[in-house]
């Protein structure tokens, strides 16, 4: 029987690749390498555009917002979080912890 998911470490499924890129980008951002983190997150987003996966796109947008916020680029961060909120609302609604958390993060940013 063929397994549903390949156990390989080099899987090329877009969601797995994007998740790994997101994790790496956040480590870069935490190490003060925001420019590299931003570039990697944008690359991850590009891979998802071809594959769909809106909830993974919302995750990447959240991470990109954090990178922007670290750089005091609050307008860009707010835009990313607002886009993420639209995606989450469209797929799981607004009455959940994820939507509330993203909204709180957006609302905490300086205008």
URJO-V780585 format. One record per residue. N is the residue number from 0. OMEGA is omega in radians with two decimals (999 if undefined). Layout:
n=N omega=OMEGA
n=N omega=OMEGA
This chain:
n=0 omega=3.14
n=1 omega=3.12
n=2 omega=3.13
n=3 omega=3.12
n=4 omega=3.12
n=5 omega=-3.14
n=6 omega=-3.08
n=7 omega=3.14
n=8 omega=-3.09
n=9 omega=-3.10
n=10 omega=-3.11
n=11 omega=3.10
n=12 omega=-3.06
n=13 omega=-3.13
n=14 omega=3.13
n=15 omega=3.12
n=16 omega=-3.14
n=17 omega=3.13
n=18 omega=3.11
n=19 omega=3.12
n=20 omega=3.13
n=21 omega=-3.14
n=22 omega=3.12
n=23 omega=-3.13
n=24 omega=-3.13
n=25 omega=3.05
n=26 omega=3.08
n=27 omega=-3.13
n=28 omega=3.13
n=29 omega=3.08
n=30 omega=3.11
n=31 omega=-3.12
n=32 omega=-3.04
n=33 omega=3.14
n=34 omega=3.10
n=35 omega=3.13
n=36 omega=3.13
n=37 omega=-3.14
n=38 omega=-3.13
n=39 omega=3.11
n=40 omega=3.09
n=41 omega=3.05
n=42 omega=3.11
n=43 omega=3.12
n=44 omega=3.11
n=45 omega=3.10
n=46 omega=-3.14
n=47 omega=3.12
n=48 omega=-3.13
n=49 omega=-3.03
n=50 omega=-3.06
n=51 omega=3.09
n=52 omega=-3.06
n=53 omega=-3.12
n=54 omega=3.05
n=55 omega=3.07
n=56 omega=3.11
n=57 omega=3.12
n=58 omega=3.13
n=59 omega=3.10
n=60 omega=3.10
n=61 omega=3.14
n=62 omega=3.10
n=63 omega=3.09
n=64 omega=3.12
n=65 omega=3.12
n=66 omega=3.11
n=67 omega=-3.13
n=68 omega=3.09
n=69 omega=-3.12
n=70 omega=-3.08
n=71 omega=3.07
n=72 omega=-2.97
n=73 omega=3.12
n=74 omega=3.12
n=75 omega=3.11
n=76 omega=3.14
n=77 omega=3.13
n=78 omega=3.12
n=79 omega=-3.13
n=80 omega=3.10
n=81 omega=3.08
n=82 omega=3.11
n=83 omega=3.12
n=84 omega=3.11
n=85 omega=3.13
n=86 omega=-3.12
n=87 omega=3.14
n=88 omega=-3.12
n=89 omega=-3.07
n=90 omega=-3.14
n=91 omega=3.11
n=92 omega=-3.07
n=93 omega=-3.10
n=94 omega=-3.14
n=95 omega=-3.07
n=96 omega=-3.10
n=97 omega=3.12
n=98 omega=-3.13
n=99 omega=-3.12
n=100 omega=3.14
n=101 omega=3.13
n=102 omega=3.12
n=103 omega=3.11
n=104 omega=3.12
n=105 omega=-3.08
n=106 omega=3.14
n=107 omega=-3.14
n=108 omega=3.05
n=109 omega=-3.11
n=110 omega=999
